[in-house]
Amino acid sequence: MRLLSVLPALSLLLICTGLEVASAPASSFSPRWPVVSFGAAPGLHLTSTTFYPTTHTGAWLVEFYSPMCGHCQKFEPTWLDVTKMSAHLADSSNFRFARVDGVAQGDLISDQKIKGYPTVRLFFDGVSQGDYKGDRSYNDLTSYVKAKAADYRKIMLKDQPAKQS
């Protein structure tokens, strides 16, 4: 019974606090959770404007993430290591890496029907090949990258016009 008498006051407090935050200038707002700054990794940070033209050609492994997501923060060092160690695939297989900040690019997240973070999705010439479902370990992700780069290399060779003798 005592709890019920406190609810109206608690509701009013939450509403007032929400209005105070909403009316505060953006520069004075300080989030209550740690915000991790994702560094510029090898690969691109794509936006709604650059995503489709960029992924239209070649093989692209794209990480959709949120800077506030604990799983993304834990996965970031692995992602950075894989992109650095696999950078040579850009020349041999036209295989590249990119990232999309889901908080900043909400419309793109909706378009791509991203359900959770981090999501790692493969694109061949702009067409989704599906999401990476393996373990988020360096070894498993590197094996996946090598296999998919080899698959794309086969597609590139098949699509090359035959040399005339």
N, C-alpha and C positions, 0 to 999 in steps of 0.2 A: 504494500500500500504506500509506503514511504517513497518507493521508487517512482510511482505514478505521479506523486506531487512534485517531483524534481524534473520530470520530462518537459513541461512547458518552459521552464527556465533554461534548461539545457538546449532546447530547440531555438529559443531566442538568442542564446549565446552563439550558437553555430551560425545562425543567420547573420547576426551582427558582425561576427568575425569574417564571414564570407564577403559581406558588403565592404568591410574595411579593406580587405585584400584586393577586391575588385576595383575599389576606387583609388587605391594607392598608385602612384606613378610606377611604370614598369621598372624604372631604374632602382626604385627602393625595395622591390620585391626580392626576397631572399628565400629560395626553396629550403624546405626542411630536410631534404635528402641530399646526399652527396652527388654532385654532378661530375661525371668523369669526362674529361676532354679527350675525345678520340683523336689520335694523331693522324697526320697525313701519311698514310701507308702507301707502299707501292700499289698502284692501282688508282682508280678515280673515285671521287665522291660524286655520284650522279644525282641529278635533280629531275623533277617532272619534265623539264624542258630538254634535258640532255639524255635522258634514259633511252628513249626509243631510237633516236638517230645513232647513238653510240653502240647499243647492243645489236643493231641491225646487221652488222657485218662481223663475222668471226665468232669465236667461242668465248663466252663470258660467264664467269662464276661470280655471282653477285650476292653479297651478304646484306640482308635487310636487318637493321638493328635499331635499338633505341639506346641513347646514351644513359638512360636511367635504369636499364634492365640489368639485373644482377647476373643473369646467364650470359648476356652480351659482354659484360665487363670481364667475366671469367674467361670467355671464349676469345676475346680480343688478342691476347698474346699469341695464341695458336694461329689465329687468322693472319696476323702480321708475319709470323715466321713462315707460314705456308706461302704467302704471296711473295715474300722476299726470296725464298729458296726456289720458287717456281717461275720467277720472272723471265728466265731464259725461254720459256714456252711461248712467249709472245712472238719470237722470231721463227721458231721451228714449227709451231702449230697454230699460230694466230689465236692463241689462248690467253685471255687476259682476266684481270680481277677488278672488281669495283664494289663500292659500298653505297648503300642508300640509308640515310638517317630517317627512320620512320616518323619521328616526331616532327621534323622539318618538312617532310614530303608526304603528308597524310593522304593527299589525293592519289599519289602514285601507289601508296600502300593499298588503298581501296581498289584501284585499277588492277593491281596484281593479286588481289584477294589474299594478302598476307594475313595469316591467322595468329601468328605468335613470333616472338623474337628469341634468339636470332633465327632467321630463315636463310638458308643458303640455297640459291636456285641457279641452275645451269641454263644458259641460252645458247643455241646454235643459230646464227644468222637471224636473230630476233625472235626465234620460236623457243618457248620454254620446253626444256627437256625434263622438267620435274625438279623436285626439291631433293637435296642431299639428305638421306635418312640414316647415314652411318653414325658412328661414334664421333664425337667432336675432338678426338685426339689428333695430334700432329701426324702420326703414322697412318691412321685411317684416312684422314682427309688428303694427305699427300698421295696415297695409293689411288684414291678416287680421282684426283686431279690428273695423275699420269695416265690412268685408263681412259678418261674422257678426252684428254688431249690427243691420245692415240686414235680414238674413234673419230675425232674431228679431222685429224691429219688424213685418215682414209677417205673421208668425204671430200677434202680438198683435192686429193690426188685423183679421185674418181671424176671430179668436176672439171679438171684441167683438160683442155683440148688435146687430142692426140697429136704428137709431133709428126709433121710430114717429112718423109725422107727424100 
